[in-house]
């Protein structure tokens, strides 16, 4: 979709720089602008594992399995109690 605007002001030096980049990469000016916008959006995006209220849960099975393990103890332990104490520490 192409939008036509009656008046838009772009600094001539900025337009020249965009044009040089587009010539180097053999792309259109629109492609260069889109790549710049995508790069900025990706930098601003918060990683999914840091978002507490996600609508969906997509676990990383390799990461989870790397944390899983078996322990041997001399006496039985209450796993639920240990997990709750561990959560309280963080």
ABEGO torsion letter per residue (X at the ends): XBBBBABBBBBAAAAAAAAAAAAAAGBBAAAAAAAAAAAAAAAABBBAAABABBABBBBBAAAAAAABBBBBBABBBBAAAAAAAAAAAX
